[in-house]
């Protein structure tokens, strides 16, 4: 099973994605609501700023919050 995480401002349908932990989506609630065997991944298809910084920040947030291993 996969848990597809997208984070952004959520102000308009085409708003850019941002790093996990920097948007308005409650990722902890989403992860805790998913089946225990779900593998989470973050999609940054329309990223604000530097993509690699957003990937690193997403990883740091998810592991630091205990939401990913």
N, C-alpha and C positions, 0 to 999 in steps of 0.2 A: 504494500500500500504506500501511496505517496501523499504527502501534505504539501501543497503548492502555496508558498507564502509570497505575497506581493505587498509592498508597503509604499505609501505615498501620502500626499497631502489630502487626497480624496475630495478636492474642491470642484473639479470638473472631470468628466469621463476620460479625457486624454492627458490628465496631469502626469508629470514624470514620476517615476519610481524613485525611492530613496533607500538608504541603508536601513536594515532592520534596526528597530529601536529609535529611529528618527522620524517616523511617520505617525499617523493617527490610529493605525490598526493595533488592537490589543493582541500581540503575538502570543503572549503567555496564555491567554484564554483560548486561542485557536489551537495551540499545541496541546494544552491539557484536555481539550474537548475531542481531540483526534484519538483514534485507536492507539493503544500502546505500541503496536508494531509499525506504526506509520513512520516513514522516513521523510523528514522535512527537507525542502530545498527552497531557496530564495531566488525569485526571478527579478531581474533588473533590466527589463526590455527598453524602457525609456528613462534612462538614469539621469538625474540632476548631477552635474559635476563629473569628477573622475570616477570611472567605473571600478578600477582596482581599489581605490580608497573605499568605495562603497562595499565591495566584496570583503575587504579586510575588516571594516567596521561591522558588517553584518555578522561575520564569523565571531568577532570579539564579543558582540552583544549576545548572540545566541548561546555561546559557550559560557560566558560570564554569568548569564542569567540561569544557567542549568537547563536550557531548552534544547540543547544539542550537545552531542559528545565529541 
